[in-house]
Amino acid sequence: MTVRQDDRLTDGMPMRPVRCRRCDGLVLARKSSWEQTSIQWTEEAMAACPSLADDRHATCPALLSAIREAVLNGELKIVDA
């Protein structure tokens, strides 16, 4: 199954690829604010993530860390910033 990028957002801030340093899974992510993160998982990333092995609805701490780092490095912008 291929995940299609969500183009319904109208503020011009697209989802950007972020790679997890732990499992090397690649997802699309968007930060609307520091508190809100949108993630689109691919089947490959879900299968590679050890944090999702028991609960597919869990949040991967390693991926969240990679997303925060991408924001701090300027690779991923925050919409409200």
N, C-alpha and C positions, 0 to 999 in steps of 0.2 A: 504494500500500500504506500502510495506517495502522498505526502502532505503538501497541499497547495498553499502558497503564501496568501495571507488574508490582506486584500487590497482595499478593504472597506474603510480604513482609517483615513480621515480627511485632513489631518493636520500636517501632512507631508513628511511625517517621521516613520519611515518603513521599518519593518523588522529586519534585524541584522544577524548574520551568522555568528555564533559563539561556540567555541569548542571546549569541552570539559577536559581539564588537565588529568583527571583521574582515569577516565575510561576512553577518552578521545572521541566521545560522541559529539556530533555536530547538531545543534538546534538553531532555530530562529528565535531571537529574543527582542523585546522592546521594553523600555522603561518609561512609563508614563509619569512616574514620580519615584522618589527613593522608596516609598512604601509599596508601590504597585509594579509588578513585573509580569509581562505576558511571555509565555514560552510555547512555541510550536515544536513538538517532538516528532522526529521521524521514527519509523519502525526500527531502523538500524540503531539509532541512539537509545531508544527504549530497550532494545535487546542487549546493548552493551553496558547499560548502567546497572551496577550492582545494587544501588540504593532502591531500584524499582523491582528487584527480583521478587520480593515478598508482597509489595503493594504498588501497583502501577499508578496509584494516585498520590504517592508520596512525593516529597520535594527532595531533590538531591542536593545535599549541602555543598558538595564539590562543584556542582554546576552553578549554584547561586554565588559561590565564591568567585568563579570565573566570570560571571556576569558583573559582579561588583568591580572586579579588577578591570574589566573592559570599560566600564564607566569611568573609573579613576584614570585610566590611560587615554581616555578620549576616543576610544574605538566604538563606544556605544553612548549615544546622547540621551539625556533625560528630557522628555517633552516639556515638563513644567519648569525646567531650570532656566 
